[in-house]
Amino acid sequence: MVKTVTGAKMQREYVELRNGGYYVSGSRVSLASIIYDYREGAAAETIRQNFPTLSLEQVHGAIAFYLGNREEADVYLRNLERKWDELEQASIPADPELQARIVGETGVIFRFQADADLKHAILARTLRQSPSLDFRRAETVPLEGLDDPEVLAMAAADGRVLVSDDLSTMEGHFKRFIQTRKIPGLILIPQIRVTIARAIETLVLIAEVLDPCALENRVCLFPSLVIY
């Protein structure tokens, strides 16, 4: 199947433009996630391990798209980086008392839901470091084939904080979602800014010291840890 993106005038098979962001076709994994791994020297097989909901063919296809349309892809990445800067600058943090609340006050614990675009290594190593943490894999649900509002609804119904790398569309859908519904929260971990080690360290820290009520209907940005 060949998809043509209006304005780009290019044929593409493994990448699609959806809700203003580029994704591996038929998946929740952003093109940016594949590109950043590839730029860091990861082989296609390694990238496939990082995003187990994808096939090796899909990974190769996304890399081929990037190599064949590098100028367009680089503009897309720069726009993502600029969006993240604007998001952090525009965010109004929750009051200090709210951000400082600890689990000891309520005894409630965090339950996390990994989005399909979150690196598998982050989830696996977080659980290795903190085995008692309730961190559900995307493929367990599964989340593939669902759009952002459906993923948010599923996380809300299960009482889980959604952990995602999807800067393109998730934050906007989250804002609309909380206008009418409640959800334990959203954690955004941009691959462009946060190493795997830093992501793991911060997730464990949040689970150990932050009161889950502090994240209800709020977004937590990594690595700044702004909660708004």
N, C-alpha and C positions, 0 to 999 in steps of 0.2 A: 504494500500500500504506500502511496506517495502523498505527502501532505505539502501544501504550498502555503506559506505564511504571507499574507498580504503586506506589501511594502518591501519585503526581503527578496521576493522573486526567486526563491531558491527551493529546490526540491529537498525534502528530508523524510526520512523513513523512521528513524529511531528517536527523534527529538520533536516535541510539540510545544507550541506556545499556548499556555492555558492560564487564564485569569491574570494575564500580564507577566507571567513568569515562564521560563523554559524548564521543561521536565523531560525525563526519559519517558517516551510514549507509553501510555497505559499504566504508569506507576506514580508513586508519590515522591520519588527521588528527583531532586532538582539537578539540572545540568551542572550547576555550580559545584555541587558535591563531587561529581565525577571529575570535573576539570581540576579542582584543587588537589585531589589525590594524584591525578596524572602529573600535574606540575611538580609535585613533590617527589616524583620518580616511582610511584607505585605502579606495579604491573597490573594488567587487566584482571588477572586471577586474584590479586590482593584486593583490588577495588570491589570485585564480586564478593569477597569475604566480608568486606566492610558493609555492604548493602545486600544482604542475603535474599531480599525479595526480588532482586534482578537476576536475569540470566547472564551468562558470559557473553552471549551474542548481543544483548542489550548494552552491556558495558563497552564492547568493541564498537558498536554502532554509535554510541554517544561520543566516544573518543574520535571516531572518524568524522563525525559532524563538526567537532571542535577544530580539528586539523584542517578541515575543508572550508570552514567559515570563521577563521580565527578573529578577524577584525570585528565581525558582528558579535562574537562571543565575548571578546574583550570589552566591548562597550557594555554588554549585559553585566559583566562582573564589576565594572567600575560603577555602574548604576546601583548595584547591590551594596557596594561599599559606601557609596554616598548616602544611600537610604539608611544604612545602619548608623552612620554619623548623625544624620538628621534626627533619627529616632532617639538616640541617646541624648542629644542636645535638647530636644523638645519634651522629653519625659519629665514629669513632675513626680519626684520620689514620694513615697508614702511618708508619713511623719516618722521621726526617729524612734518614738516609742513603739510604733507598730513594727518597724523593721528589726527592733531589738528583742521582740518577744521570743521566749524560748519554749521548747517543748515541755519543760518541767511545769509550766503553768497549767497545761491542759492534759498532758499524758497522751495526746493524739499523735499518731505517726504519719509520715508521708507515704503515699502510694503513688508510684510513677508509672506512666504509660509512654513507652518510646514510640515516636513517630517513625514511619518507614524510612525517612531520610536521615535519621540519626545513625551515626557510625556504630556498627556492631561492636567495635572494640571499646567504645565508651561504655556501653551497657555491660558487656562481658567483664571488663576489668573493674567496673564499679561494683558489680556483684561479687567479684573475687575479693575485693578489698573490704566490702561490707555485706557478707552473705545473708544477713537477716533483712536486708532492705527489700521491700516489695517493688520490684522494677519489672514490669511486664513487657515482653518483646512485641514488636509490631506484627510479626508473622503468627503469633499466638492467637490474635483476635479473629481473622487477619484484617489489616487496614488497607491493603492494596485494592484499588478500584473504588475506594470511598473518596468523596471530596472533603474539603476542610470542615464544613459545618457538620458533616456526618461523623468525622473523627472527633471533633469537639463534643458532640452529643454523646458519643460512646464513652469518652473519657469522663464526662460529667456523670453519666448514669452509673459508672463503676466507681465513682469517687476517687478519680486519679488525676494527678497533675500531668498535663501533657508536656513532654520534653521533645522539642523539635529544632531542626536546623532551617526550617522553611521561613526565611525572611521575606520572600517575595509576596506571599499571600496570607500566611497564617495570622499575622498580627491584626490585619484588617478584619478578617473573618471573626477573630476572637472578640474584637471590640463590638461587632454587631451581635454576636452570640450573647454576650453578657447584658445586653439591653433588656433581654426578656428571660434569661435563664441564669442559673448559678453553675459554676464549675470550680473545682479546687485550685485551678490556676494554670498558667502557661509559662514554661521556661524556654527561652530562645538561646540556643548555643550556636552562634555563627562559626562555621568552619574556617572562615576567612580571618577570624580573630583569636580563636581559642585552640590551644593544643589539646590533644587527647588527655594528657596528664593533668592539665589545668582543669579541664572539664570534670574529670573524675574527682579530683580533690575538692572542687567546689560543690558538686552534687552531694558528696558524702558530708561535707560541712553543713550544707542546708538541711539535710535529713537529720543531722545530729543536734543542731542548735536552734533552728527556726521553728516557730510555732506555725503549723499548717494553716491556721486561720489567717496568718499574715499574707498568704498568697491567694486566698479565695477571690475569684473574679479579678485577679491582678496578673501582670506580666513581670517576670524577672529576667533581666537582660544579663547575659554573660559577656565579657568578663567583669563588667562594672558592678554587677549585682544591684543595679537600680531596680527598685520595685515600684510599679505605678499602676 
